[in-house]
Amino acid sequence: MKSIVYSVAVASILLLSSCELIGGIFKAGVWTGIIAVAVVLGLIIWLISKGMNRD
């Protein structure tokens, strides 16, 4: 039974492309970072504009 599990594990490692998985994770990370930076910059600009309107 162990030999079957090991052979399936080795076959899946050799046949499946992990590069696609890693690429998908990095793409999601990049877009999450871009959205987070845009939200933070928007919040900072909004806070500065609210502070200037008080004067």
Secondary structure as GFF3:
##gff-version 3
##sequence-region A 1 55
A	DSSP	alpha_helix	2	15	.	.	.	ID=ss1
A	DSSP	alpha_helix	18	53	.	.	.	ID=ss2
###
